[in-house]
Amino acid sequence: MRLRVSRHAEGMRARVDIARGGGQVETLELRPAAGNHHRLESAVAPAEPHAFDAKLWLVAGSDTEELSFSMIEPQGHQH
């Protein structure tokens, strides 16, 4: 999972909480990419299926923001 930010926020942390079946939550921590402080990436890809509802958590100092989003697999996507 990758997040690109337009401005650098010193010490910003990010995490994605993915809603899975049965009330399970898959959590991906996003870390700064080597050589690019405008890109944060998870160490692993989200588990299958890649269609899900999730929350992106951004934390910088005492400021926290929660953004809900949905991922949708492209039509005709085959595994």
N, C-alpha and C positions, 0 to 999 in steps of 0.2 A: 504494500500500500504506500502511496506517495502523496505528499502534500507540498505544494509550492506556495510560498508566501512572497508578497511583493515588497514587504519591509522587514528588516531584521529586528527581532525583539529579543534583546539580551536575556538569556536564560529561559526562553520560552520552552515549555514542555507540551507535548501533544500525545493524545491517545485516542484510539478508535474502539468503541464498544459495539460489537455486532450482535444483534438479537438473533439467536438460533432457536430451533424448535425445543419444546419442553421447558421453556424458561431459561435455557442456557445462554450465557454471554461469552463470546469470544473477544478477548482483549488484545489489541496490537499496539505496542508502544512505538511511537515514531521518534526516531533519533536523527540529528543533523547528518546529512550526507557528507562524506569526505570531500573537501574542497569546494563545497557550495552551501553557505549558511542560509540560503533561501529555499532549500529543499530538505524536507524531513521524510525519512523512509522507515518502514518496518523491516525487521530482519527476515521475516517470512511473509509469503502471500496469504491472504485470507483462505480459510478452508473452503472446500466446495459445499454447497453451490455458491457461485459468485453473485447471486441475486439475493439481496438482504436489506433490511432496515438497520440503521446504525446511528450512533452519536459520536461526533468529533468533540473532544474536550481539549481546549486550549488554556494553558495556565502560564501566566507571566507575573511573577511577584505575587501580589495579593489579588490580582485580577483573574477571574475564571469566566470562560465563555463555553456554552454548550450549543452545538449546532447539529440538528437532526438532518439526516439525508438517507436516500435510498439508492442502492446499486441495482441496475437491471442488466441482465445479459443481453447481448445483441441478438436480434432475431436470426434464427438459423445457426446459432452457436452450438457446436457439437463437442462432446468430450470423448 
